Amino acid sequence: MAPLPKKKYPKARQGKRRSHLGVKVPALVNCPQCHNPKLPHHVCPTCGSYNGREVIEIAAPKKKPA
Ligand SMILES: [Zn+2]
């Protein structure tokens, strides 16, 4: 038989525990190369650049309409 809690866990304590479970909006910065939003400290998924140089090759680079 599985262990059972001796007392009812109040909804207030349950809510306090779950107060940290919310989905957070990811922090975004604009790429200095293509000015599209990207994750900080990550290679830009749009132009493939990091720290001022191209690190990965993007198959079809999306050009911003001028
Ligand atoms: Zn970029």
N, CA, C, O and the ligand as a Tripos MOL2 file, in Angstrom:
@<TRIPOS>MOLECULE
protein
  265   263    67     0     0
PROTEIN
NO_CHARGES

@<TRIPOS>ATOM
      1 N           0.8480   -1.1960    0.0000 N.3       1 MET1
      2 CA          0.0000    0.0000    0.0000 C.3       1 MET1
      3 C           0.8810    1.2420    0.0000 C.2       1 MET1
      4 O           1.8280    1.3610    0.7760 O.2       1 MET1
      5 N           0.5480    2.1300   -0.8650 N.am      2 ALA2
      6 CA          1.3580    3.3480   -1.0050 C.3       2 ALA2
      7 C           1.1840    4.2310    0.2150 C.2       2 ALA2
      8 O           0.1180    4.2220    0.8300 O.2       2 ALA2
      9 N           2.2130    5.0000    0.5850 N.am      3 PRO3
     10 CA          2.0650    5.9060    1.7260 C.3       3 PRO3
     11 C           1.0510    6.9990    1.4290 C.2       3 PRO3
     12 O           1.0040    7.5540    0.3320 O.2       3 PRO3
     13 N           0.2460    7.2880    2.4350 N.am      4 LEU4
     14 CA         -0.8030    8.2920    2.2710 C.3       4 LEU4
     15 C          -0.5000    9.4940    3.1670 C.2       4 LEU4
     16 O           0.0040    9.3220    4.2770 O.2       4 LEU4
     17 N          -0.7960   10.6870    2.7070 N.am      5 PRO5
     18 CA         -0.6030   11.8600    3.5650 C.3       5 PRO5
     19 C          -1.5730   11.8340    4.7300 C.2       5 PRO5
     20 O          -2.7410   11.4730    4.5880 O.2       5 PRO5
     21 N          -1.0520   12.2290    5.8970 N.am      6 LYS6
     22 CA         -1.8640   12.1410    7.1050 C.3       6 LYS6
     23 C          -2.9210   13.2380    7.1490 C.2       6 LYS6
     24 O          -4.0320   13.0440    7.6420 O.2       6 LYS6
     25 N          -2.5380   14.3960    6.6160 N.am      7 LYS7
     26 CA         -3.4670   15.5320    6.6560 C.3       7 LYS7
     27 C          -3.7030   16.0600    5.2520 C.2       7 LYS7
     28 O          -2.8980   15.8510    4.3450 O.2       7 LYS7
     29 N          -4.8180   16.7430    5.0960 N.am      8 LYS8
     30 CA         -5.1360   17.3910    3.8230 C.3       8 LYS8
     31 C          -4.1500   18.5290    3.5820 C.2       8 LYS8
     32 O          -3.8590   19.3120    4.4860 O.2       8 LYS8
     33 N          -3.6330   18.6150    2.3430 N.am      9 TYR9
     34 CA         -2.7150   19.7020    1.9840 C.3       9 TYR9
     35 C          -3.5540   20.8980    1.5640 C.2       9 TYR9
     36 O          -4.2630   20.7990    0.5640 O.2       9 TYR9
     37 N          -3.5140   22.0190    2.2680 N.am     10 PRO10
     38 CA         -4.4160   23.1200    1.9420 C.3      10 PRO10
     39 C          -4.1540   23.6870    0.5540 C.2      10 PRO10
     40 O          -3.0230   23.6790    0.0680 O.2      10 PRO10
     41 N          -5.2090   24.1770   -0.0710 N.am     11 LYS11
     42 CA         -5.0840   24.7430   -1.4170 C.3      11 LYS11
     43 C          -4.1460   25.9400   -1.4260 C.2      11 LYS11
     44 O          -3.4990   26.2140   -2.4360 O.2      11 LYS11
     45 N          -4.0670   26.6600   -0.3000 N.am     12 ALA12
     46 CA         -3.1720   27.8150   -0.2340 C.3      12 ALA12
     47 C          -1.7190   27.3630   -0.3410 C.2      12 ALA12
     48 O          -0.9320   27.9850   -1.0540 O.2      12 ALA12
     49 N          -1.3530   26.2850    0.3590 N.am     13 ARG13
     50 CA          0.0310   25.7910    0.2850 C.3      13 ARG13
     51 C           0.3140   25.1970   -1.0890 C.2      13 ARG13
     52 O           1.4170   25.3340   -1.6180 O.2      13 ARG13
     53 N          -0.6810   24.5430   -1.6570 N.am     14 GLN14
     54 CA         -0.5200   24.0010   -3.0140 C.3      14 GLN14
     55 C          -0.2760   25.1390   -4.0000 C.2      14 GLN14
     56 O           0.5660   25.0290   -4.8910 O.2      14 GLN14
     57 N          -1.0120   26.2200   -3.8350 N.am     15 GLY15
     58 CA         -0.8260   27.3540   -4.7210 C.3      15 GLY15
     59 C           0.5180   28.0200   -4.5270 C.2      15 GLY15
     60 O           1.1250   28.4990   -5.4850 O.2      15 GLY15
     61 N           0.9910   28.0520   -3.2690 N.am     16 LYS16
     62 CA          2.3100   28.6300   -3.0150 C.3      16 LYS16
     63 C           3.3920   27.8080   -3.7070 C.2      16 LYS16
     64 O           4.3370   28.3590   -4.2710 O.2      16 LYS16
     65 N           3.2470   26.4810   -3.6570 N.am     17 ARG17
     66 CA          4.2400   25.6260   -4.3190 C.3      17 ARG17
     67 C           4.1910   25.8360   -5.8270 C.2      17 ARG17
     68 O           5.2310   25.8550   -6.4850 O.2      17 ARG17
     69 N           2.9940   25.9940   -6.3770 N.am     18 ARG18
     70 CA          2.8460   26.1160   -7.8220 C.3      18 ARG18
     71 C           3.0430   27.5400   -8.3260 C.2      18 ARG18
     72 O           2.9210   27.7970   -9.5240 O.2      18 ARG18
     73 N           3.3480   28.4680   -7.4180 N.am     19 SER19
     74 CA          3.5300   29.8490   -7.8440 C.3      19 SER19
     75 C           4.7660   30.0110   -8.7210 C.2      19 SER19
     76 O           4.8980   31.0240   -9.4090 O.2      19 SER19
     77 N           5.6800   29.0320   -8.7130 N.am     20 HIS20
     78 CA          6.9040   29.1210   -9.5150 C.3      20 HIS20
     79 C           6.7990   28.3180  -10.8020 C.2      20 HIS20
     80 O           7.7770   28.2210  -11.5430 O.2      20 HIS20
     81 N           5.6290   27.7370  -11.0880 N.am     21 LEU21
     82 CA          5.5110   26.8380  -12.2330 C.3      21 LEU21
     83 C           5.0410   27.5410  -13.4960 C.2      21 LEU21
     84 O           4.8640   26.8910  -14.5260 O.2      21 LEU21
     85 N           4.8380   28.8340  -13.4440 N.am     22 GLY22
     86 CA          4.2910   29.5280  -14.6000 C.3      22 GLY22
     87 C           5.2580   29.5770  -15.7580 C.2      22 GLY22
     88 O           6.4720   29.5120  -15.5650 O.2      22 GLY22
     89 N           4.7240   29.6930  -16.9690 N.am     23 VAL23
     90 CA          5.5430   29.8150  -18.1780 C.3      23 VAL23
     91 C           6.0230   31.2490  -18.2720 C.2      23 VAL23
     92 O           5.2410   32.1910  -18.1430 O.2      23 VAL23
     93 N           7.3250   31.4050  -18.4990 N.am     24 LYS24
     94 CA          7.8930   32.7490  -18.5690 C.3      24 LYS24
     95 C           8.2230   33.1030  -20.0190 C.2      24 LYS24
     96 O           8.5770   32.2360  -20.8190 O.2      24 LYS24
     97 N           8.1050   34.3530  -20.3320 N.am     25 VAL25
     98 CA          8.4490   34.8440  -21.6640 C.3      25 VAL25
     99 C           9.9730   34.8560  -21.7710 C.2      25 VAL25
    100 O          10.6380   35.4130  -20.8980 O.2      25 VAL25
    101 N          10.5510   34.2490  -22.8310 N.am     26 PRO26
    102 CA         12.0080   34.2350  -22.9350 C.3      26 PRO26
    103 C          12.5530   35.6320  -23.2010 C.2      26 PRO26
    104 O          11.9590   36.4200  -23.9370 O.2      26 PRO26
    105 N          13.7000   35.9220  -22.5840 N.am     27 ALA27
    106 CA         14.3480   37.2140  -22.8010 C.3      27 ALA27
    107 C          14.9070   37.2430  -24.2200 C.2      27 ALA27
    108 O          15.6040   36.3160  -24.6330 O.2      27 ALA27
    109 N          14.6070   38.2930  -24.9580 N.am     28 LEU28
    110 CA         15.0560   38.4010  -26.3430 C.3      28 LEU28
    111 C          15.8880   39.6600  -26.5030 C.2      28 LEU28
    112 O          15.5920   40.7000  -25.9150 O.2      28 LEU28
    113 N          16.9330   39.5480  -27.3110 N.am     29 VAL29
    114 CA         17.7170   40.7210  -27.6940 C.3      29 VAL29
    115 C          17.6970   40.7870  -29.2190 C.2      29 VAL29
    116 O          17.4290   39.7910  -29.8900 O.2      29 VAL29
    117 N          17.9820   41.9620  -29.7510 N.am     30 ASN30
    118 CA         18.0180   42.0990  -31.1960 C.3      30 ASN30
    119 C          19.4240   41.7780  -31.7000 C.2      30 ASN30
    120 O          20.4190   42.2240  -31.1270 O.2      30 ASN30
    121 N          19.4910   41.0000  -32.7760 N.am     31 CYS31
    122 CA         20.7710   40.6200  -33.3730 C.3      31 CYS31
    123 C          21.4600   41.8710  -33.9210 C.2      31 CYS31
    124 O          20.8330   42.6680  -34.6180 O.2      31 CYS31
    125 N          22.7480   42.0460  -33.6080 N.am     32 PRO32
    126 CA         23.4310   43.2270  -34.1420 C.3      32 PRO32
    127 C          23.6560   43.1500  -35.6480 C.2      32 PRO32
    128 O          23.8960   44.1750  -36.2850 O.2      32 PRO32
    129 N          23.5810   41.9370  -36.2370 N.am     33 GLN33
    130 CA         23.7980   41.7960  -37.6810 C.3      33 GLN33
    131 C          22.5070   42.0550  -38.4590 C.2      33 GLN33
    132 O          22.4680   42.8980  -39.3560 O.2      33 GLN33
    133 N          21.4450   41.3130  -38.1000 N.am     34 CYS34
    134 CA         20.2210   41.3820  -38.9090 C.3      34 CYS34
    135 C          19.0740   42.0440  -38.1520 C.2      34 CYS34
    136 O          17.9930   42.2210  -38.7130 O.2      34 CYS34
    137 N          19.2890   42.4150  -36.8820 N.am     35 HIS35
    138 CA         18.3100   43.1420  -36.0700 C.3      35 HIS35
    139 C          17.0200   42.3710  -35.8630 C.2      35 HIS35
    140 O          15.9730   42.9670  -35.6090 O.2      35 HIS35
    141 N          17.0840   41.0650  -35.9680 N.am     36 ASN36
    142 CA         15.9240   40.2440  -35.6490 C.3      36 ASN36
    143 C          16.0620   39.7590  -34.2140 C.2      36 ASN36
    144 O          17.1810   39.6300  -33.7180 O.2      36 ASN36
    145 N          14.9410   39.4840  -33.5290 N.am     37 PRO37
    146 CA         15.0440   39.0090  -32.1420 C.3      37 PRO37
    147 C          15.7000   37.6420  -32.0630 C.2      37 PRO37
    148 O          15.4050   36.7490  -32.8560 O.2      37 PRO37
    149 N          16.6030   37.4890  -31.0860 N.am     38 LYS38
    150 CA         17.2700   36.2070  -30.8640 C.3      38 LYS38
    151 C          17.4830   36.0480  -29.3680 C.2      38 LYS38
    152 O          17.3710   37.0110  -28.6090 O.2      38 LYS38
    153 N          17.7970   34.8090  -28.9460 N.am     39 LEU39
    154 CA         18.0790   34.5670  -27.5430 C.3      39 LEU39
    155 C          19.4620   35.0940  -27.2150 C.2      39 LEU39
    156 O          20.3790   34.9330  -28.0210 O.2      39 LEU39
    157 N          19.6490   35.7240  -26.0510 N.am     40 PRO40
    158 CA         20.9820   36.2130  -25.6990 C.3      40 PRO40
    159 C          21.9570   35.0540  -25.5000 C.2      40 PRO40
    160 O          21.5750   33.9980  -24.9970 O.2      40 PRO40
    161 N          23.2030   35.2510  -25.8910 N.am     41 HIS41
    162 CA         24.2890   34.2700  -25.8070 C.3      41 HIS41
    163 C          24.0100   33.0380  -26.6610 C.2      41 HIS41
    164 O          24.4820   31.9460  -26.3480 O.2      41 HIS41
    165 N          23.2430   33.2090  -27.7430 N.am     42 HIS42
    166 CA         22.9700   32.1270  -28.6680 C.3      42 HIS42
    167 C          23.2950   32.6040  -30.0800 C.2      42 HIS42
    168 O          23.2740   33.8020  -30.3610 O.2      42 HIS42
    169 N          23.5980   31.6480  -30.9720 N.am     43 VAL43
    170 CA         23.7930   31.9790  -32.3740 C.3      43 VAL43
    171 C          22.4530   32.4220  -32.9500 C.2      43 VAL43
    172 O          21.4150   31.8170  -32.6790 O.2      43 VAL43
    173 N          22.4910   33.4770  -33.7410 N.am     44 CYS44
    174 CA         21.2560   34.0080  -34.3170 C.3      44 CYS44
    175 C          20.6660   32.9750  -35.2730 C.2      44 CYS44
    176 O          21.3630   32.5300  -36.1840 O.2      44 CYS44
    177 N          19.3860   32.5740  -35.0940 N.am     45 PRO45
    178 CA         18.8070   31.5830  -36.0060 C.3      45 PRO45
    179 C          18.4710   32.1570  -37.3700 C.2      45 PRO45
    180 O          18.2000   31.4020  -38.3030 O.2      45 PRO45
    181 N          18.4830   33.4750  -37.5050 N.am     46 THR46
    182 CA         18.1000   34.0850  -38.7750 C.3      46 THR46
    183 C          19.3020   34.2260  -39.7020 C.2      46 THR46
    184 O          19.2270   33.8650  -40.8760 O.2      46 THR46
    185 N          20.4250   34.7570  -39.1710 N.am     47 CYS47
    186 CA         21.5900   34.9720  -40.0290 C.3      47 CYS47
    187 C          22.7640   34.0850  -39.6410 C.2      47 CYS47
    188 O          23.7700   34.0810  -40.3490 O.2      47 CYS47
    189 N          22.6800   33.3360  -38.5520 N.am     48 GLY48
    190 CA         23.7380   32.4020  -38.1830 C.3      48 GLY48
    191 C          24.9960   33.0500  -37.6590 C.2      48 GLY48
    192 O          26.0560   32.4260  -37.6870 O.2      48 GLY48
    193 N          24.9190   34.2790  -37.1820 N.am     49 SER49
    194 CA         26.1240   34.9730  -36.7250 C.3      49 SER49
    195 C          26.1940   34.9510  -35.2060 C.2      49 SER49
    196 O          25.1760   34.8800  -34.5160 O.2      49 SER49
    197 N          27.4140   35.0130  -34.7090 N.am     50 TYR50
    198 CA         27.6460   35.1510  -33.2720 C.3      50 TYR50
    199 C          28.9380   35.9350  -33.0990 C.2      50 TYR50
    200 O          29.9460   35.6210  -33.7310 O.2      50 TYR50
    201 N          28.9120   36.9360  -32.2610 N.am     51 ASN51
    202 CA         30.0660   37.7690  -31.9360 C.3      51 ASN51
    203 C          30.6590   38.4080  -33.1920 C.2      51 ASN51
    204 O          31.8780   38.5050  -33.3320 O.2      51 ASN51
    205 N          29.7930   38.8390  -34.0940 N.am     52 GLY52
    206 CA         30.2440   39.5980  -35.2500 C.3      52 GLY52
    207 C          30.7030   38.7830  -36.4270 C.2      52 GLY52
    208 O          31.1280   39.3600  -37.4280 O.2      52 GLY52
    209 N          30.6380   37.4410  -36.3600 N.am     53 ARG53
    210 CA         31.0390   36.6450  -37.5180 C.3      53 ARG53
    211 C          30.0460   35.5240  -37.7160 C.2      53 ARG53
    212 O          29.3240   35.1430  -36.7950 O.2      53 ARG53
    213 N          30.0160   34.9870  -38.9560 N.am     54 GLU54
    214 CA         29.0720   33.9310  -39.2600 C.3      54 GLU54
    215 C          29.6200   32.6160  -38.7330 C.2      54 GLU54
    216 O          30.7260   32.2060  -39.0850 O.2      54 GLU54
    217 N          28.8340   31.9570  -37.8840 N.am     55 VAL55
    218 CA         29.2900   30.7350  -37.2310 C.3      55 VAL55
    219 C          28.6660   29.5250  -37.9060 C.2      55 VAL55
    220 O          29.3570   28.5480  -38.1950 O.2      55 VAL55
    221 N          27.3630   29.5840  -38.1600 N.am     56 ILE56
    222 CA         26.6950   28.4830  -38.8470 C.3      56 ILE56
    223 C          26.0840   29.0310  -40.1190 C.2      56 ILE56
    224 O          25.7390   30.2100  -40.2040 O.2      56 ILE56
    225 N          25.9550   28.1450  -41.1210 N.am     57 GLU57
    226 CA         25.3950   28.5690  -42.3960 C.3      57 GLU57
    227 C          23.9010   28.2920  -42.3790 C.2      57 GLU57
    228 O          23.4720   27.1720  -42.1030 O.2      57 GLU57
    229 N          23.1160   29.3100  -42.6740 N.am     58 ILE58
    230 CA         21.6700   29.1590  -42.7760 C.3      58 ILE58
    231 C          21.3610   28.7890  -44.2230 C.2      58 ILE58
    232 O          21.8660   29.4160  -45.1540 O.2      58 ILE58
    233 N          20.5150   27.7530  -44.4050 N.am     59 ALA59
    234 CA         20.2470   27.2280  -45.7440 C.3      59 ALA59
    235 C          19.6570   28.2990  -46.6570 C.2      59 ALA59
    236 O          20.1690   28.5380  -47.7500 O.2      59 ALA59
    237 N          18.5870   28.9390  -46.2110 N.am     60 ALA60
    238 CA         17.9700   30.0080  -47.0060 C.3      60 ALA60
    239 C          17.9040   31.2390  -46.1180 C.2      60 ALA60
    240 O          16.9470   31.3930  -45.3590 O.2      60 ALA60
    241 N          18.9120   32.1350  -46.1970 N.am     61 PRO61
    242 CA         18.8980   33.3210  -45.3270 C.3      61 PRO61
    243 C          17.7060   34.2230  -45.6420 C.2      61 PRO61
    244 O          17.4930   34.6350  -46.7830 O.2      61 PRO61
    245 N          16.9410   34.5140  -44.5940 N.am     62 LYS62
    246 CA         15.7570   35.3700  -44.7710 C.3      62 LYS62
    247 C          16.2250   36.8170  -44.8090 C.2      62 LYS62
    248 O          16.7970   37.3210  -43.8420 O.2      62 LYS62
    249 N          15.9790   37.4740  -45.9210 N.am     63 LYS63
    250 CA         16.3490   38.8720  -46.0590 C.3      63 LYS63
    251 C          15.1710   39.7450  -45.6340 C.2      63 LYS63
    252 O          14.0190   39.4880  -45.9840 O.2      63 LYS63
    253 N          15.4990   40.7800  -44.8720 N.am     64 LYS64
    254 CA         14.4450   41.7050  -44.4790 C.3      64 LYS64
    255 C          14.0170   42.5480  -45.6780 C.2      64 LYS64
    256 O          14.8710   43.1030  -46.3680 O.2      64 LYS64
    257 N          12.7150   42.6560  -45.9400 N.am     65 PRO65
    258 CA         12.3010   43.4970  -47.0680 C.3      65 PRO65
    259 C          12.6360   44.9590  -46.8190 C.2      65 PRO65
    260 O          12.2160   45.5500  -45.8240 O.2      65 PRO65
    261 N          13.3970   45.5290  -47.7410 N.am     66 ALA66
    262 CA         13.8580   46.9050  -47.5460 C.3      66 ALA66
    263 C          12.8240   47.9250  -47.9720 C.2      66 ALA66
    264 O          13.0640   49.1280  -47.8690 O.2      66 ALA66
    265 ZN         21.0530   37.7640  -36.9800 Zn       67 ZN67
@<TRIPOS>BOND
     1     1     2 1
     2     2     3 1
     3     3     4 2
     4     3     5 am
     5     5     6 1
     6     6     7 1
     7     7     8 2
     8     7     9 am
     9     9    10 1
    10    10    11 1
    11    11    12 2
    12    11    13 am
    13    13    14 1
    14    14    15 1
    15    15    16 2
    16    15    17 am
    17    17    18 1
    18    18    19 1
    19    19    20 2
    20    19    21 am
    21    21    22 1
    22    22    23 1
    23    23    24 2
    24    23    25 am
    25    25    26 1
    26    26    27 1
    27    27    28 2
    28    27    29 am
    29    29    30 1
    30    30    31 1
    31    31    32 2
    32    31    33 am
    33    33    34 1
    34    34    35 1
    35    35    36 2
    36    35    37 am
    37    37    38 1
    38    38    39 1
    39    39    40 2
    40    39    41 am
    41    41    42 1
    42    42    43 1
    43    43    44 2
    44    43    45 am
    45    45    46 1
    46    46    47 1
    47    47    48 2
    48    47    49 am
    49    49    50 1
    50    50    51 1
    51    51    52 2
    52    51    53 am
    53    53    54 1
    54    54    55 1
    55    55    56 2
    56    55    57 am
    57    57    58 1
    58    58    59 1
    59    59    60 2
    60    59    61 am
    61    61    62 1
    62    62    63 1
    63    63    64 2
    64    63    65 am
    65    65    66 1
    66    66    67 1
    67    67    68 2
    68    67    69 am
    69    69    70 1
    70    70    71 1
    71    71    72 2
    72    71    73 am
    73    73    74 1
    74    74    75 1
    75    75    76 2
    76    75    77 am
    77    77    78 1
    78    78    79 1
    79    79    80 2
    80    79    81 am
    81    81    82 1
    82    82    83 1
    83    83    84 2
    84    83    85 am
    85    85    86 1
    86    86    87 1
    87    87    88 2
    88    87    89 am
    89    89    90 1
    90    90    91 1
    91    91    92 2
    92    91    93 am
    93    93    94 1
    94    94    95 1
    95    95    96 2
    96    95    97 am
    97    97    98 1
    98    98    99 1
    99    99   100 2
   100    99   101 am
   101   101   102 1
   102   102   103 1
   103   103   104 2
   104   103   105 am
   105   105   106 1
   106   106   107 1
   107   107   108 2
   108   107   109 am
   109   109   110 1
   110   110   111 1
   111   111   112 2
   112   111   113 am
   113   113   114 1
   114   114   115 1
   115   115   116 2
   116   115   117 am
   117   117   118 1
   118   118   119 1
   119   119   120 2
   120   119   121 am
   121   121   122 1
   122   122   123 1
   123   123   124 2
   124   123   125 am
   125   125   126 1
   126   126   127 1
   127   127   128 2
   128   127   129 am
   129   129   130 1
   130   130   131 1
   131   131   132 2
   132   131   133 am
   133   133   134 1
   134   134   135 1
   135   135   136 2
   136   135   137 am
   137   137   138 1
   138   138   139 1
   139   139   140 2
   140   139   141 am
   141   141   142 1
   142   142   143 1
   143   143   144 2
   144   143   145 am
   145   145   146 1
   146   146   147 1
   147   147   148 2
   148   147   149 am
   149   149   150 1
   150   150   151 1
   151   151   152 2
   152   151   153 am
   153   153   154 1
   154   154   155 1
   155   155   156 2
   156   155   157 am
   157   157   158 1
   158   158   159 1
   159   159   160 2
   160   159   161 am
   161   161   162 1
   162   162   163 1
   163   163   164 2
   164   163   165 am
   165   165   166 1
   166   166   167 1
   167   167   168 2
   168   167   169 am
   169   169   170 1
   170   170   171 1
   171   171   172 2
   172   171   173 am
   173   173   174 1
   174   174   175 1
   175   175   176 2
   176   175   177 am
   177   177   178 1
   178   178   179 1
   179   179   180 2
   180   179   181 am
   181   181   182 1
   182   182   183 1
   183   183   184 2
   184   183   185 am
   185   185   186 1
   186   186   187 1
   187   187   188 2
   188   187   189 am
   189   189   190 1
   190   190   191 1
   191   191   192 2
   192   191   193 am
   193   193   194 1
   194   194   195 1
   195   195   196 2
   196   195   197 am
   197   197   198 1
   198   198   199 1
   199   199   200 2
   200   199   201 am
   201   201   202 1
   202   202   203 1
   203   203   204 2
   204   203   205 am
   205   205   206 1
   206   206   207 1
   207   207   208 2
   208   207   209 am
   209   209   210 1
   210   210   211 1
   211   211   212 2
   212   211   213 am
   213   213   214 1
   214   214   215 1
   215   215   216 2
   216   215   217 am
   217   217   218 1
   218   218   219 1
   219   219   220 2
   220   219   221 am
   221   221   222 1
   222   222   223 1
   223   223   224 2
   224   223   225 am
   225   225   226 1
   226   226   227 1
   227   227   228 2
   228   227   229 am
   229   229   230 1
   230   230   231 1
   231   231   232 2
   232   231   233 am
   233   233   234 1
   234   234   235 1
   235   235   236 2
   236   235   237 am
   237   237   238 1
   238   238   239 1
   239   239   240 2
   240   239   241 am
   241   241   242 1
   242   242   243 1
   243   243   244 2
   244   243   245 am
   245   245   246 1
   246   246   247 1
   247   247   248 2
   248   247   249 am
   249   249   250 1
   250   250   251 1
   251   251   252 2
   252   251   253 am
   253   253   254 1
   254   254   255 1
   255   255   256 2
   256   255   257 am
   257   257   258 1
   258   258   259 1
   259   259   260 2
   260   259   261 am
   261   261   262 1
   262   262   263 1
   263   263   264 2
@<TRIPOS>SUBSTRUCTURE
     1 MET1         2 RESIDUE 1 A MET
     2 ALA2         6 RESIDUE 1 A ALA
     3 PRO3        10 RESIDUE 1 A PRO
     4 LEU4        14 RESIDUE 1 A LEU
     5 PRO5        18 RESIDUE 1 A PRO
     6 LYS6        22 RESIDUE 1 A LYS
     7 LYS7        26 RESIDUE 1 A LYS
     8 LYS8        30 RESIDUE 1 A LYS
     9 TYR9        34 RESIDUE 1 A TYR
    10 PRO10       38 RESIDUE 1 A PRO
    11 LYS11       42 RESIDUE 1 A LYS
    12 ALA12       46 RESIDUE 1 A ALA
    13 ARG13       50 RESIDUE 1 A ARG
    14 GLN14       54 RESIDUE 1 A GLN
    15 GLY15       58 RESIDUE 1 A GLY
    16 LYS16       62 RESIDUE 1 A LYS
    17 ARG17       66 RESIDUE 1 A ARG
    18 ARG18       70 RESIDUE 1 A ARG
    19 SER19       74 RESIDUE 1 A SER
    20 HIS20       78 RESIDUE 1 A HIS
    21 LEU21       82 RESIDUE 1 A LEU
    22 GLY22       86 RESIDUE 1 A GLY
    23 VAL23       90 RESIDUE 1 A VAL
    24 LYS24       94 RESIDUE 1 A LYS
    25 VAL25       98 RESIDUE 1 A VAL
    26 PRO26      102 RESIDUE 1 A PRO
    27 ALA27      106 RESIDUE 1 A ALA
    28 LEU28      110 RESIDUE 1 A LEU
    29 VAL29      114 RESIDUE 1 A VAL
    30 ASN30      118 RESIDUE 1 A ASN
    31 CYS31      122 RESIDUE 1 A CYS
    32 PRO32      126 RESIDUE 1 A PRO
    33 GLN33      130 RESIDUE 1 A GLN
    34 CYS34      134 RESIDUE 1 A CYS
    35 HIS35      138 RESIDUE 1 A HIS
    36 ASN36      142 RESIDUE 1 A ASN
    37 PRO37      146 RESIDUE 1 A PRO
    38 LYS38      150 RESIDUE 1 A LYS
    39 LEU39      154 RESIDUE 1 A LEU
    40 PRO40      158 RESIDUE 1 A PRO
    41 HIS41      162 RESIDUE 1 A HIS
    42 HIS42      166 RESIDUE 1 A HIS
    43 VAL43      170 RESIDUE 1 A VAL
    44 CYS44      174 RESIDUE 1 A CYS
    45 PRO45      178 RESIDUE 1 A PRO
    46 THR46      182 RESIDUE 1 A THR
    47 CYS47      186 RESIDUE 1 A CYS
    48 GLY48      190 RESIDUE 1 A GLY
    49 SER49      194 RESIDUE 1 A SER
    50 TYR50      198 RESIDUE 1 A TYR
    51 ASN51      202 RESIDUE 1 A ASN
    52 GLY52      206 RESIDUE 1 A GLY
    53 ARG53      210 RESIDUE 1 A ARG
    54 GLU54      214 RESIDUE 1 A GLU
    55 VAL55      218 RESIDUE 1 A VAL
    56 ILE56      222 RESIDUE 1 A ILE
    57 GLU57      226 RESIDUE 1 A GLU
    58 ILE58      230 RESIDUE 1 A ILE
    59 ALA59      234 RESIDUE 1 A ALA
    60 ALA60      238 RESIDUE 1 A ALA
    61 PRO61      242 RESIDUE 1 A PRO
    62 LYS62      246 RESIDUE 1 A LYS
    63 LYS63      250 RESIDUE 1 A LYS
    64 LYS64      254 RESIDUE 1 A LYS
    65 PRO65      258 RESIDUE 1 A PRO
    66 ALA66      262 RESIDUE 1 A ALA
    67 ZN67       265 GROUP 0 **** ****
